[in-house]
Amino acid sequence: MDEINNIKNKKQLIGEVVASSMEKTAIVKVERRFPHRVYKKFISKSKKYYVHDPKNICKTGDVVRILESKPISKQKRWIFLEIEKKAVK
């Protein structure tokens, strides 16, 4: 029961896998859209996250869900949860 509550309290993001050439690591680009404070035009900003993928499931182009976690390495602070949409080859 603690694990379920723990997952609910952590941030979850959805993004596209940009690179998965490293072992047990994928780079996920998350894009967010928000209105400009003054002009109200919608702006798109993106950020790349290093994600721990222990089974090397992620492939480039997949849309995945990632979960916030404790630091795994120097840059990895997110864990791969599931694939939302497979990449079309």
PyMOL Python script that loads the backbone (N, CA, C, O; Angstrom):
from pymol import cmd

cmd.read_pdbstr("""\
ATOM      1  N   MET A   1       0.823  -1.195   0.000  1.00  0.00           N
ATOM      2  CA  MET A   1       0.000   0.000   0.000  1.00  0.00           C
ATOM      3  C   MET A   1       0.865   1.257   0.000  1.00  0.00           C
ATOM      4  O   MET A   1       0.490   2.260  -0.607  1.00  0.00           O
ATOM      5  N   ASP A   2       2.031   1.219   0.679  1.00  0.00           N
ATOM      6  CA  ASP A   2       2.909   2.382   0.721  1.00  0.00           C
ATOM      7  C   ASP A   2       3.446   2.739  -0.660  1.00  0.00           C
ATOM      8  O   ASP A   2       3.603   3.916  -0.986  1.00  0.00           O
ATOM      9  N   GLU A   3       3.729   1.714  -1.476  1.00  0.00           N
ATOM     10  CA  GLU A   3       4.262   1.974  -2.806  1.00  0.00           C
ATOM     11  C   GLU A   3       3.249   2.719  -3.676  1.00  0.00           C
ATOM     12  O   GLU A   3       3.624   3.604  -4.446  1.00  0.00           O
ATOM     13  N   ILE A   4       1.981   2.369  -3.558  1.00  0.00           N
ATOM     14  CA  ILE A   4       0.941   3.031  -4.344  1.00  0.00           C
ATOM     15  C   ILE A   4       0.828   4.491  -3.931  1.00  0.00           C
ATOM     16  O   ILE A   4       0.748   5.368  -4.791  1.00  0.00           O
ATOM     17  N   ASN A   5       0.821   4.769  -2.622  1.00  0.00           N
ATOM     18  CA  ASN A   5       0.759   6.149  -2.152  1.00  0.00           C
ATOM     19  C   ASN A   5       2.018   6.911  -2.537  1.00  0.00           C
ATOM     20  O   ASN A   5       1.949   8.095  -2.867  1.00  0.00           O
ATOM     21  N   ASN A   6       3.162   6.247  -2.499  1.00  0.00           N
ATOM     22  CA  ASN A   6       4.427   6.887  -2.833  1.00  0.00           C
ATOM     23  C   ASN A   6       4.449   7.322  -4.299  1.00  0.00           C
ATOM     24  O   ASN A   6       4.944   8.403  -4.617  1.00  0.00           O
ATOM     25  N   ILE A   7       3.911   6.480  -5.196  1.00  0.00           N
ATOM     26  CA  ILE A   7       3.863   6.817  -6.615  1.00  0.00           C
ATOM     27  C   ILE A   7       2.917   7.992  -6.841  1.00  0.00           C
ATOM     28  O   ILE A   7       3.206   8.859  -7.666  1.00  0.00           O
ATOM     29  N   LYS A   8       1.809   8.039  -6.137  1.00  0.00           N
ATOM     30  CA  LYS A   8       0.845   9.125  -6.301  1.00  0.00           C
ATOM     31  C   LYS A   8       1.424  10.471  -5.873  1.00  0.00           C
ATOM     32  O   LYS A   8       1.044  11.508  -6.419  1.00  0.00           O
ATOM     33  N   ASN A   9       2.335  10.467  -4.909  1.00  0.00           N
ATOM     34  CA  ASN A   9       2.895  11.712  -4.399  1.00  0.00           C
ATOM     35  C   ASN A   9       4.043  12.248  -5.244  1.00  0.00           C
ATOM     36  O   ASN A   9       4.472  13.384  -5.046  1.00  0.00           O
ATOM     37  N   LYS A  10       4.546  11.456  -6.178  1.00  0.00           N
ATOM     38  CA  LYS A  10       5.675  11.890  -6.994  1.00  0.00           C
ATOM     39  C   LYS A  10       5.195  12.422  -8.337  1.00  0.00           C
ATOM     40  O   LYS A  10       4.111  12.078  -8.807  1.00  0.00           O
ATOM     41  N   LYS A  11       6.029  13.275  -8.949  1.00  0.00           N
ATOM     42  CA  LYS A  11       5.686  13.852 -10.249  1.00  0.00           C
ATOM     43  C   LYS A  11       5.781  12.798 -11.344  1.00  0.00           C
ATOM     44  O   LYS A  11       6.669  11.946 -11.330  1.00  0.00           O
ATOM     45  N   GLN A  12       4.852  12.870 -12.290  1.00  0.00           N
ATOM     46  CA  GLN A  12       4.886  12.021 -13.469  1.00  0.00           C
ATOM     47  C   GLN A  12       4.822  12.928 -14.691  1.00  0.00           C
ATOM     48  O   GLN A  12       4.043  13.880 -14.726  1.00  0.00           O
ATOM     49  N   LEU A  13       5.639  12.632 -15.683  1.00  0.00           N
ATOM     50  CA  LEU A  13       5.661  13.407 -16.921  1.00  0.00           C
ATOM     51  C   LEU A  13       5.545  12.471 -18.114  1.00  0.00           C
ATOM     52  O   LEU A  13       5.892  11.293 -18.029  1.00  0.00           O
ATOM     53  N   ILE A  14       5.054  13.005 -19.227  1.00  0.00           N
ATOM     54  CA  ILE A  14       4.966  12.241 -20.459  1.00  0.00           C
ATOM     55  C   ILE A  14       5.807  12.960 -21.508  1.00  0.00           C
ATOM     56  O   ILE A  14       5.674  14.168 -21.704  1.00  0.00           O
ATOM     57  N   GLY A  15       6.674  12.204 -22.180  1.00  0.00           N
ATOM     58  CA  GLY A  15       7.544  12.808 -23.179  1.00  0.00           C
ATOM     59  C   GLY A  15       7.987  11.802 -24.221  1.00  0.00           C
ATOM     60  O   GLY A  15       7.655  10.619 -24.147  1.00  0.00           O
ATOM     61  N   GLU A  16       8.745  12.291 -25.197  1.00  0.00           N
ATOM     62  CA  GLU A  16       9.209  11.464 -26.306  1.00  0.00           C
ATOM     63  C   GLU A  16      10.673  11.100 -26.105  1.00  0.00           C
ATOM     64  O   GLU A  16      11.484  11.943 -25.723  1.00  0.00           O
ATOM     65  N   VAL A  17      11.005   9.842 -26.364  1.00  0.00           N
ATOM     66  CA  VAL A  17      12.384   9.368 -26.241  1.00  0.00           C
ATOM     67  C   VAL A  17      13.190   9.928 -27.416  1.00  0.00           C
ATOM     68  O   VAL A  17      12.868   9.685 -28.580  1.00  0.00           O
ATOM     69  N   VAL A  18      14.240  10.679 -27.089  1.00  0.00           N
ATOM     70  CA  VAL A  18      15.103  11.281 -28.103  1.00  0.00           C
ATOM     71  C   VAL A  18      16.273  10.357 -28.422  1.00  0.00           C
ATOM     72  O   VAL A  18      16.656  10.210 -29.583  1.00  0.00           O
ATOM     73  N   ALA A  19      16.837   9.738 -27.391  1.00  0.00           N
ATOM     74  CA  ALA A  19      17.976   8.838 -27.583  1.00  0.00           C
ATOM     75  C   ALA A  19      17.914   7.711 -26.561  1.00  0.00           C
ATOM     76  O   ALA A  19      17.534   7.921 -25.409  1.00  0.00           O
ATOM     77  N   SER A  20      18.291   6.516 -26.998  1.00  0.00           N
ATOM     78  CA  SER A  20      18.330   5.377 -26.086  1.00  0.00           C
ATOM     79  C   SER A  20      19.563   4.520 -26.359  1.00  0.00           C
ATOM     80  O   SER A  20      19.540   3.303 -26.172  1.00  0.00           O
ATOM     81  N   SER A  21      20.636   5.168 -26.802  1.00  0.00           N
ATOM     82  CA  SER A  21      21.838   4.425 -27.178  1.00  0.00           C
ATOM     83  C   SER A  21      22.679   4.010 -25.971  1.00  0.00           C
ATOM     84  O   SER A  21      23.526   3.124 -26.082  1.00  0.00           O
ATOM     85  N   MET A  22      22.451   4.645 -24.818  1.00  0.00           N
ATOM     86  CA  MET A  22      23.198   4.276 -23.623  1.00  0.00           C
ATOM     87  C   MET A  22      22.574   3.047 -22.971  1.00  0.00           C
ATOM     88  O   MET A  22      21.398   2.751 -23.183  1.00  0.00           O
ATOM     89  N   GLU A  23      23.360   2.346 -22.189  1.00  0.00           N
ATOM     90  CA  GLU A  23      22.863   1.157 -21.520  1.00  0.00           C
ATOM     91  C   GLU A  23      22.093   1.552 -20.267  1.00  0.00           C
ATOM     92  O   GLU A  23      22.614   2.270 -19.413  1.00  0.00           O
ATOM     93  N   LYS A  24      20.849   1.082 -20.155  1.00  0.00           N
ATOM     94  CA  LYS A  24      19.955   1.336 -19.017  1.00  0.00           C
ATOM     95  C   LYS A  24      19.610   2.815 -18.831  1.00  0.00           C
ATOM     96  O   LYS A  24      19.197   3.219 -17.744  1.00  0.00           O
ATOM     97  N   THR A  25      19.775   3.619 -19.874  1.00  0.00           N
ATOM     98  CA  THR A  25      19.468   5.048 -19.806  1.00  0.00           C
ATOM     99  C   THR A  25      18.828   5.493 -21.112  1.00  0.00           C
ATOM    100  O   THR A  25      19.233   5.074 -22.196  1.00  0.00           O
ATOM    101  N   ALA A  26      17.820   6.349 -20.984  1.00  0.00           N
ATOM    102  CA  ALA A  26      17.201   6.958 -22.160  1.00  0.00           C
ATOM    103  C   ALA A  26      17.086   8.454 -21.904  1.00  0.00           C
ATOM    104  O   ALA A  26      16.989   8.889 -20.757  1.00  0.00           O
ATOM    105  N   ILE A  27      17.098   9.230 -22.970  1.00  0.00           N
ATOM    106  CA  ILE A  27      16.903  10.674 -22.847  1.00  0.00           C
ATOM    107  C   ILE A  27      15.500  10.981 -23.361  1.00  0.00           C
ATOM    108  O   ILE A  27      15.157  10.678 -24.504  1.00  0.00           O
ATOM    109  N   VAL A  28      14.696  11.591 -22.486  1.00  0.00           N
ATOM    110  CA  VAL A  28      13.298  11.883 -22.811  1.00  0.00           C
ATOM    111  C   VAL A  28      13.106  13.395 -22.872  1.00  0.00           C
ATOM    112  O   VAL A  28      13.500  14.118 -21.957  1.00  0.00           O
ATOM    113  N   LYS A  29      12.492  13.865 -23.966  1.00  0.00           N
ATOM    114  CA  LYS A  29      12.203  15.288 -24.126  1.00  0.00           C
ATOM    115  C   LYS A  29      10.742  15.531 -23.767  1.00  0.00           C
ATOM    116  O   LYS A  29       9.835  14.971 -24.383  1.00  0.00           O
ATOM    117  N   VAL A  30      10.529  16.382 -22.752  1.00  0.00           N
ATOM    118  CA  VAL A  30       9.181  16.729 -22.305  1.00  0.00           C
ATOM    119  C   VAL A  30       8.891  18.160 -22.738  1.00  0.00           C
ATOM    120  O   VAL A  30       9.656  19.081 -22.455  1.00  0.00           O
ATOM    121  N   GLU A  31       7.770  18.324 -23.430  1.00  0.00           N
ATOM    122  CA  GLU A  31       7.396  19.642 -23.928  1.00  0.00           C
ATOM    123  C   GLU A  31       6.194  20.146 -23.139  1.00  0.00           C
ATOM    124  O   GLU A  31       5.237  19.407 -22.906  1.00  0.00           O
ATOM    125  N   ARG A  32       6.252  21.412 -22.731  1.00  0.00           N
ATOM    126  CA  ARG A  32       5.125  22.000 -22.019  1.00  0.00           C
ATOM    127  C   ARG A  32       4.700  23.274 -22.728  1.00  0.00           C
ATOM    128  O   ARG A  32       5.524  24.001 -23.281  1.00  0.00           O
ATOM    129  N   ARG A  33       3.400  23.531 -22.701  1.00  0.00           N
ATOM    130  CA  ARG A  33       2.840  24.725 -23.344  1.00  0.00           C
ATOM    131  C   ARG A  33       2.161  25.574 -22.287  1.00  0.00           C
ATOM    132  O   ARG A  33       1.431  25.063 -21.437  1.00  0.00           O
ATOM    133  N   PHE A  34       2.405  26.874 -22.347  1.00  0.00           N
ATOM    134  CA  PHE A  34       1.810  27.790 -21.388  1.00  0.00           C
ATOM    135  C   PHE A  34       1.659  29.156 -22.033  1.00  0.00           C
ATOM    136  O   PHE A  34       2.410  29.488 -22.950  1.00  0.00           O
ATOM    137  N   PRO A  35       0.695  29.963 -21.569  1.00  0.00           N
ATOM    138  CA  PRO A  35       0.519  31.293 -22.149  1.00  0.00           C
ATOM    139  C   PRO A  35       1.553  32.276 -21.619  1.00  0.00           C
ATOM    140  O   PRO A  35       1.950  32.211 -20.455  1.00  0.00           O
ATOM    141  N   HIS A  36       1.982  33.183 -22.484  1.00  0.00           N
ATOM    142  CA  HIS A  36       2.894  34.248 -22.082  1.00  0.00           C
ATOM    143  C   HIS A  36       2.175  35.140 -21.078  1.00  0.00           C
ATOM    144  O   HIS A  36       0.976  35.384 -21.210  1.00  0.00           O
ATOM    145  N   ARG A  37       2.907  35.629 -20.071  1.00  0.00           N
ATOM    146  CA  ARG A  37       2.270  36.416 -19.008  1.00  0.00           C
ATOM    147  C   ARG A  37       1.623  37.687 -19.532  1.00  0.00           C
ATOM    148  O   ARG A  37       0.529  38.043 -19.097  1.00  0.00           O
ATOM    149  N   VAL A  38       2.277  38.376 -20.457  1.00  0.00           N
ATOM    150  CA  VAL A  38       1.776  39.655 -20.945  1.00  0.00           C
ATOM    151  C   VAL A  38       0.945  39.487 -22.214  1.00  0.00           C
ATOM    152  O   VAL A  38      -0.167  40.005 -22.310  1.00  0.00           O
ATOM    153  N   TYR A  39       1.498  38.755 -23.194  1.00  0.00           N
ATOM    154  CA  TYR A  39       0.884  38.711 -24.516  1.00  0.00           C
ATOM    155  C   TYR A  39      -0.132  37.591 -24.700  1.00  0.00           C
ATOM    156  O   TYR A  39      -0.862  37.580 -25.691  1.00  0.00           O
ATOM    157  N   LYS A  40      -0.190  36.650 -23.764  1.00  0.00           N
ATOM    158  CA  LYS A  40      -1.157  35.539 -23.774  1.00  0.00           C
ATOM    159  C   LYS A  40      -1.002  34.578 -24.948  1.00  0.00           C
ATOM    160  O   LYS A  40      -1.858  33.718 -25.155  1.00  0.00           O
ATOM    161  N   LYS A  41       0.081  34.711 -25.723  1.00  0.00           N
ATOM    162  CA  LYS A  41       0.351  33.764 -26.797  1.00  0.00           C
ATOM    163  C   LYS A  41       0.941  32.494 -26.172  1.00  0.00           C
ATOM    164  O   LYS A  41       1.736  32.574 -25.235  1.00  0.00           O
ATOM    165  N   PHE A  42       0.553  31.332 -26.687  1.00  0.00           N
ATOM    166  CA  PHE A  42       1.064  30.088 -26.130  1.00  0.00           C
ATOM    167  C   PHE A  42       2.500  29.843 -26.584  1.00  0.00           C
ATOM    168  O   PHE A  42       2.826  29.954 -27.766  1.00  0.00           O
ATOM    169  N   ILE A  43       3.348  29.509 -25.616  1.00  0.00           N
ATOM    170  CA  ILE A  43       4.772  29.264 -25.842  1.00  0.00           C
ATOM    171  C   ILE A  43       5.054  27.798 -25.557  1.00  0.00           C
ATOM    172  O   ILE A  43       4.507  27.234 -24.609  1.00  0.00           O
ATOM    173  N   SER A  44       5.900  27.174 -26.369  1.00  0.00           N
ATOM    174  CA  SER A  44       6.329  25.792 -26.129  1.00  0.00           C
ATOM    175  C   SER A  44       7.763  25.787 -25.635  1.00  0.00           C
ATOM    176  O   SER A  44       8.654  26.338 -26.282  1.00  0.00           O
ATOM    177  N   LYS A  45       7.979  25.171 -24.502  1.00  0.00           N
ATOM    178  CA  LYS A  45       9.330  24.996 -23.959  1.00  0.00           C
ATOM    179  C   LYS A  45       9.547  23.502 -23.784  1.00  0.00           C
ATOM    180  O   LYS A  45       8.621  22.767 -23.440  1.00  0.00           O
ATOM    181  N   SER A  46      10.775  23.057 -24.024  1.00  0.00           N
ATOM    182  CA  SER A  46      11.074  21.643 -23.845  1.00  0.00           C
ATOM    183  C   SER A  46      12.286  21.480 -22.936  1.00  0.00           C
ATOM    184  O   SER A  46      13.137  22.362 -22.826  1.00  0.00           O
ATOM    185  N   LYS A  47      12.332  20.328 -22.294  1.00  0.00           N
ATOM    186  CA  LYS A  47      13.431  20.005 -21.397  1.00  0.00           C
ATOM    187  C   LYS A  47      13.748  18.524 -21.547  1.00  0.00           C
ATOM    188  O   LYS A  47      12.847  17.703 -21.718  1.00  0.00           O
ATOM    189  N   LYS A  48      15.040  18.186 -21.480  1.00  0.00           N
ATOM    190  CA  LYS A  48      15.465  16.796 -21.610  1.00  0.00           C
ATOM    191  C   LYS A  48      15.764  16.215 -20.230  1.00  0.00           C
ATOM    192  O   LYS A  48      16.395  16.857 -19.391  1.00  0.00           O
ATOM    193  N   TYR A  49      15.298  14.996 -20.018  1.00  0.00           N
ATOM    194  CA  TYR A  49      15.528  14.290 -18.761  1.00  0.00           C
ATOM    195  C   TYR A  49      16.252  12.981 -19.051  1.00  0.00           C
ATOM    196  O   TYR A  49      15.928  12.280 -20.010  1.00  0.00           O
ATOM    197  N   TYR A  50      17.235  12.657 -18.214  1.00  0.00           N
ATOM    198  CA  TYR A  50      17.899  11.358 -18.282  1.00  0.00           C
ATOM    199  C   TYR A  50      17.084  10.400 -17.424  1.00  0.00           C
ATOM    200  O   TYR A  50      16.855  10.652 -16.241  1.00  0.00           O
ATOM    201  N   VAL A  51      16.645   9.291 -18.034  1.00  0.00           N
ATOM    202  CA  VAL A  51      15.708   8.371 -17.402  1.00  0.00           C
ATOM    203  C   VAL A  51      16.345   7.004 -17.240  1.00  0.00           C
ATOM    204  O   VAL A  51      17.007   6.505 -18.150  1.00  0.00           O
ATOM    205  N   HIS A  52      16.139   6.394 -16.066  1.00  0.00           N
ATOM    206  CA  HIS A  52      16.644   5.046 -15.802  1.00  0.00           C
ATOM    207  C   HIS A  52      15.697   4.037 -16.434  1.00  0.00           C
ATOM    208  O   HIS A  52      14.514   3.985 -16.095  1.00  0.00           O
ATOM    209  N   ASP A  53      16.223   3.238 -17.352  1.00  0.00           N
ATOM    210  CA  ASP A  53      15.458   2.208 -18.064  1.00  0.00           C
ATOM    211  C   ASP A  53      16.173   0.878 -17.883  1.00  0.00           C
ATOM    212  O   ASP A  53      16.951   0.482 -18.751  1.00  0.00           O
ATOM    213  N   PRO A  54      15.929   0.170 -16.772  1.00  0.00           N
ATOM    214  CA  PRO A  54      16.730  -1.011 -16.441  1.00  0.00           C
ATOM    215  C   PRO A  54      16.661  -2.147 -17.459  1.00  0.00           C
ATOM    216  O   PRO A  54      17.622  -2.906 -17.585  1.00  0.00           O
ATOM    217  N   LYS A  55      15.561  -2.285 -18.182  1.00  0.00           N
ATOM    218  CA  LYS A  55      15.422  -3.392 -19.135  1.00  0.00           C
ATOM    219  C   LYS A  55      15.665  -2.972 -20.586  1.00  0.00           C
ATOM    220  O   LYS A  55      15.478  -3.776 -21.500  1.00  0.00           O
ATOM    221  N   ASN A  56      16.075  -1.730 -20.804  1.00  0.00           N
ATOM    222  CA  ASN A  56      16.329  -1.195 -22.155  1.00  0.00           C
ATOM    223  C   ASN A  56      15.127  -1.392 -23.084  1.00  0.00           C
ATOM    224  O   ASN A  56      15.279  -1.841 -24.220  1.00  0.00           O
ATOM    225  N   ILE A  57      13.945  -1.054 -22.593  1.00  0.00           N
ATOM    226  CA  ILE A  57      12.711  -1.214 -23.363  1.00  0.00           C
ATOM    227  C   ILE A  57      12.497  -0.042 -24.314  1.00  0.00           C
ATOM    228  O   ILE A  57      11.995  -0.228 -25.423  1.00  0.00           O
ATOM    229  N   CYS A  58      12.872   1.164 -23.890  1.00  0.00           N
ATOM    230  CA  CYS A  58      12.609   2.385 -24.669  1.00  0.00           C
ATOM    231  C   CYS A  58      13.373   2.381 -25.989  1.00  0.00           C
ATOM    232  O   CYS A  58      14.543   2.003 -26.050  1.00  0.00           O
ATOM    233  N   LYS A  59      12.684   2.811 -27.039  1.00  0.00           N
ATOM    234  CA  LYS A  59      13.301   3.008 -28.347  1.00  0.00           C
ATOM    235  C   LYS A  59      13.067   4.452 -28.768  1.00  0.00           C
ATOM    236  O   LYS A  59      12.114   5.083 -28.312  1.00  0.00           O
ATOM    237  N   THR A  60      13.911   4.971 -29.618  1.00  0.00           N
ATOM    238  CA  THR A  60      13.787   6.350 -30.091  1.00  0.00           C
ATOM    239  C   THR A  60      12.437   6.560 -30.768  1.00  0.00           C
ATOM    240  O   THR A  60      12.040   5.784 -31.637  1.00  0.00           O
ATOM    241  N   GLY A  61      11.743   7.609 -30.364  1.00  0.00           N
ATOM    242  CA  GLY A  61      10.436   7.934 -30.938  1.00  0.00           C
ATOM    243  C   GLY A  61       9.259   7.491 -30.087  1.00  0.00           C
ATOM    244  O   GLY A  61       8.139   7.943 -30.325  1.00  0.00           O
ATOM    245  N   ASP A  62       9.472   6.621 -29.100  1.00  0.00           N
ATOM    246  CA  ASP A  62       8.387   6.186 -28.216  1.00  0.00           C
ATOM    247  C   ASP A  62       7.929   7.345 -27.337  1.00  0.00           C
ATOM    248  O   ASP A  62       8.725   8.202 -26.954  1.00  0.00           O
ATOM    249  N   VAL A  63       6.643   7.360 -27.024  1.00  0.00           N
ATOM    250  CA  VAL A  63       6.107   8.309 -26.054  1.00  0.00           C
ATOM    251  C   VAL A  63       5.974   7.542 -24.742  1.00  0.00           C
ATOM    252  O   VAL A  63       5.267   6.536 -24.677  1.00  0.00           O
ATOM    253  N   VAL A  64       6.655   8.017 -23.695  1.00  0.00           N
ATOM    254  CA  VAL A  64       6.731   7.269 -22.441  1.00  0.00           C
ATOM    255  C   VAL A  64       6.303   8.124 -21.246  1.00  0.00           C
ATOM    256  O   VAL A  64       6.303   9.354 -21.300  1.00  0.00           O
ATOM    257  N   ARG A  65       5.941   7.432 -20.173  1.00  0.00           N
ATOM    258  CA  ARG A  65       5.622   8.073 -18.903  1.00  0.00           C
ATOM    259  C   ARG A  65       6.802   7.844 -17.964  1.00  0.00           C
ATOM    260  O   ARG A  65       7.283   6.719 -17.829  1.00  0.00           O
ATOM    261  N   ILE A  66       7.270   8.919 -17.311  1.00  0.00           N
ATOM    262  CA  ILE A  66       8.405   8.813 -16.397  1.00  0.00           C
ATOM    263  C   ILE A  66       7.991   9.286 -15.006  1.00  0.00           C
ATOM    264  O   ILE A  66       7.067  10.085 -14.857  1.00  0.00           O
ATOM    265  N   LEU A  67       8.689   8.780 -13.995  1.00  0.00           N
ATOM    266  CA  LEU A  67       8.366   9.047 -12.597  1.00  0.00           C
ATOM    267  C   LEU A  67       9.581   9.611 -11.885  1.00  0.00           C
ATOM    268  O   LEU A  67      10.699   9.127 -12.065  1.00  0.00           O
ATOM    269  N   GLU A  68       9.361  10.625 -11.087  1.00  0.00           N
ATOM    270  CA  GLU A  68      10.418  11.245 -10.288  1.00  0.00           C
ATOM    271  C   GLU A  68      10.945  10.225  -9.272  1.00  0.00           C
ATOM    272  O   GLU A  68      10.170   9.439  -8.728  1.00  0.00           O
ATOM    273  N   SER A  69      12.267  10.234  -9.011  1.00  0.00           N
ATOM    274  CA  SER A  69      12.848   9.303  -8.034  1.00  0.00           C
ATOM    275  C   SER A  69      14.065   9.932  -7.373  1.00  0.00           C
ATOM    276  O   SER A  69      14.451  11.062  -7.672  1.00  0.00           O
ATOM    277  N   LYS A  70      14.652   9.167  -6.470  1.00  0.00           N
ATOM    278  CA  LYS A  70      15.889   9.638  -5.840  1.00  0.00           C
ATOM    279  C   LYS A  70      17.015   9.602  -6.871  1.00  0.00           C
ATOM    280  O   LYS A  70      16.897   8.883  -7.864  1.00  0.00           O
ATOM    281  N   PRO A  71      18.093  10.345  -6.676  1.00  0.00           N
ATOM    282  CA  PRO A  71      19.193  10.340  -7.643  1.00  0.00           C
ATOM    283  C   PRO A  71      19.794   8.946  -7.833  1.00  0.00           C
ATOM    284  O   PRO A  71      20.165   8.279  -6.867  1.00  0.00           O
ATOM    285  N   ILE A  72      19.882   8.527  -9.076  1.00  0.00           N
ATOM    286  CA  ILE A  72      20.449   7.221  -9.413  1.00  0.00           C
ATOM    287  C   ILE A  72      21.905   7.376  -9.826  1.00  0.00           C
ATOM    288  O   ILE A  72      22.743   6.530  -9.515  1.00  0.00           O
ATOM    289  N   SER A  73      22.197   8.465 -10.528  1.00  0.00           N
ATOM    290  CA  SER A  73      23.569   8.781 -10.914  1.00  0.00           C
ATOM    291  C   SER A  73      23.704  10.296 -10.961  1.00  0.00           C
ATOM    292  O   SER A  73      22.849  11.013 -10.441  1.00  0.00           O
ATOM    293  N   LYS A  74      24.771  10.785 -11.579  1.00  0.00           N
ATOM    294  CA  LYS A  74      25.009  12.226 -11.610  1.00  0.00           C
ATOM    295  C   LYS A  74      23.857  12.984 -12.271  1.00  0.00           C
ATOM    296  O   LYS A  74      23.481  14.060 -11.806  1.00  0.00           O
ATOM    297  N   GLN A  75      23.297  12.437 -13.344  1.00  0.00           N
ATOM    298  CA  GLN A  75      22.244  13.131 -14.082  1.00  0.00           C
ATOM    299  C   GLN A  75      20.872  12.476 -14.013  1.00  0.00           C
ATOM    300  O   GLN A  75      19.875  13.133 -14.313  1.00  0.00           O
ATOM    301  N   LYS A  76      20.784  11.208 -13.630  1.00  0.00           N
ATOM    302  CA  LYS A  76      19.498  10.494 -13.647  1.00  0.00           C
ATOM    303  C   LYS A  76      18.732  10.689 -12.345  1.00  0.00           C
ATOM    304  O   LYS A  76      19.202  10.320 -11.269  1.00  0.00           O
ATOM    305  N   ARG A  77      17.523  11.285 -12.465  1.00  0.00           N
ATOM    306  CA  ARG A  77      16.638  11.455 -11.318  1.00  0.00           C
ATOM    307  C   ARG A  77      15.213  11.022 -11.645  1.00  0.00           C
ATOM    308  O   ARG A  77      14.284  11.316 -10.894  1.00  0.00           O
ATOM    309  N   TRP A  78      15.041  10.328 -12.760  1.00  0.00           N
ATOM    310  CA  TRP A  78      13.728   9.884 -13.217  1.00  0.00           C
ATOM    311  C   TRP A  78      13.798   8.404 -13.577  1.00  0.00           C
ATOM    312  O   TRP A  78      14.847   7.902 -13.982  1.00  0.00           O
ATOM    313  N   ILE A  79      12.662   7.708 -13.425  1.00  0.00           N
ATOM    314  CA  ILE A  79      12.564   6.280 -13.729  1.00  0.00           C
ATOM    315  C   ILE A  79      11.498   6.079 -14.805  1.00  0.00           C
ATOM    316  O   ILE A  79      10.447   6.720 -14.775  1.00  0.00           O
ATOM    317  N   PHE A  80      11.774   5.196 -15.740  1.00  0.00           N
ATOM    318  CA  PHE A  80      10.823   4.833 -16.788  1.00  0.00           C
ATOM    319  C   PHE A  80       9.686   4.029 -16.167  1.00  0.00           C
ATOM    320  O   PHE A  80       9.934   3.070 -15.436  1.00  0.00           O
ATOM    321  N   LEU A  81       8.432   4.416 -16.453  1.00  0.00           N
ATOM    322  CA  LEU A  81       7.271   3.688 -15.940  1.00  0.00           C
ATOM    323  C   LEU A  81       6.648   2.792 -17.008  1.00  0.00           C
ATOM    324  O   LEU A  81       6.576   1.575 -16.839  1.00  0.00           O
ATOM    325  N   GLU A  82       6.192   3.410 -18.126  1.00  0.00           N
ATOM    326  CA  GLU A  82       5.527   2.626 -19.151  1.00  0.00           C
ATOM    327  C   GLU A  82       5.581   3.355 -20.491  1.00  0.00           C
ATOM    328  O   GLU A  82       5.840   4.557 -20.564  1.00  0.00           O
ATOM    329  N   ILE A  83       5.328   2.582 -21.546  1.00  0.00           N
ATOM    330  CA  ILE A  83       5.262   3.169 -22.879  1.00  0.00           C
ATOM    331  C   ILE A  83       3.807   3.543 -23.153  1.00  0.00           C
ATOM    332  O   ILE A  83       2.917   2.695 -23.097  1.00  0.00           O
ATOM    333  N   GLU A  84       3.578   4.815 -23.449  1.00  0.00           N
ATOM    334  CA  GLU A  84       2.233   5.280 -23.768  1.00  0.00           C
ATOM    335  C   GLU A  84       1.901   4.971 -25.234  1.00  0.00           C
ATOM    336  O   GLU A  84       0.789   4.548 -25.551  1.00  0.00           O
ATOM    337  N   LYS A  85       2.884   5.188 -26.124  1.00  0.00           N
ATOM    338  CA  LYS A  85       2.666   4.987 -27.552  1.00  0.00           C
ATOM    339  C   LYS A  85       3.975   4.549 -28.182  1.00  0.00           C
ATOM    340  O   LYS A  85       5.003   5.203 -28.005  1.00  0.00           O
ATOM    341  N   LYS A  86       3.945   3.435 -28.924  1.00  0.00           N
ATOM    342  CA  LYS A  86       5.132   2.923 -29.594  1.00  0.00           C
ATOM    343  C   LYS A  86       5.464   3.769 -30.815  1.00  0.00           C
ATOM    344  O   LYS A  86       4.575   4.341 -31.446  1.00  0.00           O
ATOM    345  N   ALA A  87       6.741   3.843 -31.142  1.00  0.00           N
ATOM    346  CA  ALA A  87       7.193   4.566 -32.331  1.00  0.00           C
ATOM    347  C   ALA A  87       6.824   3.776 -33.584  1.00  0.00           C
ATOM    348  O   ALA A  87       6.891   2.547 -33.598  1.00  0.00           O
ATOM    349  N   VAL A  88       6.436   4.491 -34.624  1.00  0.00           N
ATOM    350  CA  VAL A  88       6.106   3.856 -35.899  1.00  0.00           C
ATOM    351  C   VAL A  88       7.384   3.754 -36.726  1.00  0.00           C
ATOM    352  O   VAL A  88       8.067   4.754 -36.946  1.00  0.00           O
ATOM    353  N   LYS A  89       7.694   2.580 -37.170  1.00  0.00           N
ATOM    354  CA  LYS A  89       8.920   2.364 -37.951  1.00  0.00           C
ATOM    355  C   LYS A  89       8.602   2.257 -39.413  1.00  0.00           C
ATOM    356  O   LYS A  89       9.505   2.074 -40.230  1.00  0.00           O
TER     357      LYS A  89
END
""", "prot")
cmd.dss("prot")
cmd.show_as("cartoon", "prot")
cmd.util.cbc("prot")
cmd.orient("prot")
